[in-house]
Amino acid sequence: MYHKFSVTMPSTRHHSYDLNFKSKIVAEAEAVNNNHETAREYGISESMVYKWRNQQHVLFSGKLKMTAKRALMGRYQPKEPEVDQQLVDWFSDQRSQGKTCSLKMTLITALFTFLLQVVYVGL
């Protein structure tokens, strides 16, 4: 007799964690020296704890670092390098203060920065 079973996979959702949370996880994982235990306690994957511990010098420095994969994507050349650099500086400043930056907030800041350049510099 043949029985058909349907297996439903749990839906996975990508989460975004702020720097304060990552900092807390890294500190606790290093205190107990056990990624698995820390991951289980906070309900995150052990690989995330491992990744954050290995990248903590980049995560908490406040500077943006583009991955090699992202650097190769489209060979991005900004039309207005000054505006682009101001936006990167703003984003880095926000991250160094432990703040998260939503897409909406980043777009508003980019638009505002560009408009200031147009009005005051005359691009």
Buried (B, 14 or more C-beta within 10 A) or exposed (E): EEEEEEEEEEEEEEEEBEBEBBBBBBEBBBEEEBBEBBBEEBEBEBEBBBBBBEEBEEBBEBEEEEEEEEEEEEEEEEEBEEBBEBBEEBBBEBBEEBEEEEEEBBEEBBEEBBEEBEEEEEE
